[in-house]
Amino acid sequence: MYSWLSEQLRSEFEEVRLLKESPRGSVRLIRHDATGKQFILRRFQGNGEVYHRLLGCSCPHLPLIYEAAEREGENLVIEEFVQGDTLDFLLADALFTPQETRKIVKQLCQGLWVLHSMAAVHRDIKPENVILRGGDAVLIDFDAARLHKPQAEADTQILGTTGFAAPEQYGLGQSDTRTDIYSLGVLMNVLLTGQHPSKRLTEGRLGRVIQRCTQVNPAKRYKDVMYLMEALS
Amino acid sequence: MSQQKPCPHCGAQLPDTASFCPHCARSVNQRKEIHPPRRLPRRVIRGALLALALAALALTAWHYTRPRVYDNGTAEVIYTDGGGSYQLLLNHFGDRFQPMTDYAEEVEEGTTSNKPSRLFINHMDTGVNAKEVFLRKVETITVELLQGGDSPEPWQYTEPQATDYDPEAASRSILTYTDRSGDMELRWTIAMKNGDTIRLYQRMALGVVPTRHFYPEDVPMDTVDDLQALVDEVNETITSDVIVYIHLPAVTYEGSLLLEQRSMNLIGSEGPDGTRTTFTGTLQATAQKGYICQFQNLRFAGDGEGVGVSASARINFSDCQFAGWRTGVLCYGNSWVNIKNSVFEDNTVGFHFNSTSNNRNDHMYNGNLFRRNGTAVLLERVPGDQALYFEGTRFSRNGADIDNRCGHEVSIADAIFE
C-alpha cells in the first residue's frame, strides 16, 4: 500500500510548496494534476495510528484524512487542504469577543472530542493551528498527536509550543487529554486579551473557566472536553 | 497488492485497502460524521433518573429472557448490551463498514483460489472500531460450512483468528476453493460470555471461466504446419472469452509460427531423454483479444540471426529458454511482456523492450539468467514510470547487462552480477 501510494503520488500529483520540514518529517502542499485539487501531504516517522483511525470518519472541525499508509514506521498521509485564515493571522488585527471565543472553543472541543475518543491527544493547540473556514473553526496539524497510553511513563520527547504547552508536557507527567484542555484555556485567554493567562487573566465567568483549564495539577482541570463545552454553554 | 477493487467514481484499479482514489482525487471509503453526544441539564437528568428507576424494573424482567440469539440470515447484526450497540459484519475485503452477504466469483478451470472472510466490529454510534472492547465479552468464535463442504473438491477454511496482517478485523478465516467446489454458504457463530449467540452468514456463487485444453494425443501438432493449422482453427472457432491451452509435445518446430487475433497459452514439455519443446523459427505473436498469453517451458533456439519471439501481444513467459538469436524477445507496439525464471544465452540482444503500452502489467522480472549475450536487456521504450524489478535475476558475462536507453527506473538491488 505504501509503495503503491508513493508511486501514485509521483505520477498523479505535483508539489506546490514545502510548508514545513523537521527531522521527524515534512508537510507539503500538493496538487492533483488531473483535477487541480490541492491536498496536504504529510510524511513522518513514528506512530500514524491516529490518521488510520480518522480515515473512517469526518468532523467539520478537523481536516478530512483521505489516505494513510505506513511502512516500517514511515508514514504517508493525504489530508484535506483547509482554506481560510489562521487565528494568529486574525489576532494580528483584533481580539475576539467573548461570544466569538465561546463559539470557536466549543467547535474546537468537538474536534478534540473526536481525537480524544480515539485515545489520541493533539498536544499542539495554538492560534497558528486553528483555521477559520467560513463560520467553522478547524483544528489542523496533529503532527504532534499521539496515542494516550494510560500506563505509559512520562513523555520522553518535548513537543508542543512554549506557552501553550501544559506543564506536564515539559516532563512532569504523561500528557493526556487534559493537556489539550490546558492549551485550550491559554488559547481562549489569548483570543480575548492577546496575552497568556499568567500575565493577564480574562475577567468574569470566562476567566474562571480559563483558570480551571490551566490548573497546574491536571486533576483540577475539566475532566474532558465535554465538561468544558458545558461550562461554555 | 493482492486484492484489488475498482474506484466507484472513475473505475481505476485500487488496492482493496485504499480509502482514496489518486486518479480522480476522490474518497472511496465510507465515513461517519462524528458529533459529540449532548449532555443534558441537571434537572432533566433528575427526571430521567426517576424514569430510569422504573425502567430498571422492566430491565430486570428483560434480563430473565436472556440468553438471546441474533440471527437474521445475513452478514450483518446489530448487537446491543449494557455497553452500547455494536455493528458486527462480515466482508471479504478491507471495508469494515460494508457487510457482504452474497458474492459472485469466477475462477479458471483447474485452479485454486483464496479469499478471506473477515469479521469487523464497530461502535454503532461513532463508527470507531470496537473489536478490542467486544472481544473481551466473547467466549468463543467458530466457523462452519452450511454448503460447499461436500462438493467434489470441498471448500476449506482456517480456524478464525485475529492476525497482524489484518489489524482492522476482529477475526478472519481464509477460504480455499477450486473451480469444482461449487456454491458456498459460511456461518460464523459468536458465543458471548453472557450466553447470547450471534450468527452471521456469507454466501458465494462460484462461476467457472470456460477453458479448453488441446493435447498432442487428440490433435495433430507434431510439425509447425500442424500447429499453425490448430492455431488458425482456434482463432476461427473459439471466442476470446474462453481460455485456450495448447499442450505441446517435446518436439522441435522448424519454421515460423504466427499467433494472431485471439490470445492462447502455449505449454511446452520435456521428453524422457531431456529434449524440450523447441522453436527454431520466429514465433510472431500479434494477438490482441482475450487474456494475457501464458508461455511456459518453451525453448527458442536460433542460429545467430533473427528474432526468437516478436510480440505485439501481451505475453507472460515462465521457464523458457532463448538462445542464439539476434534478439531473443522483442516487445513492441503496445504490448507488455513479462519474463520469469527463464534463460537468455548467446543472443546479440536478450530482451528488447520497445513498447508504448497503456496496458501495464507485471513489473517483476524474477529469477532469470542472462548469460553471454551481447546486450542482456535493452530498454528502448518502457511504458509508465514504475520501476522494473530484477529480483534474483543473474547477469553473467554479457557484453552489457542493462542498456537503459530510455532511462526507465530499474531496481537491481536483488539482482546478481557475475
Interface residues (C-beta under 8 A of the other chain):
Chain A: M1 W4 L5 E7 Q8 L9 R10 S11 E12 F13 H32 A34 T35 K37 F39 R53 L55 G56 C57 S58 C59 P60 L64 Y66 E67 A68 I78 C109 Q110 W113 V114 S117 M118 V225 M226 M229 E230
Chain B: M1 P15 T17 A18 S19 F20 P22 H23 C24 A25 S27 N29 Q30 R31 K32 E33 I34 H35 P36 P37 R39 R96 F97 T126 G127 V128 N129 G384 D385 Q386
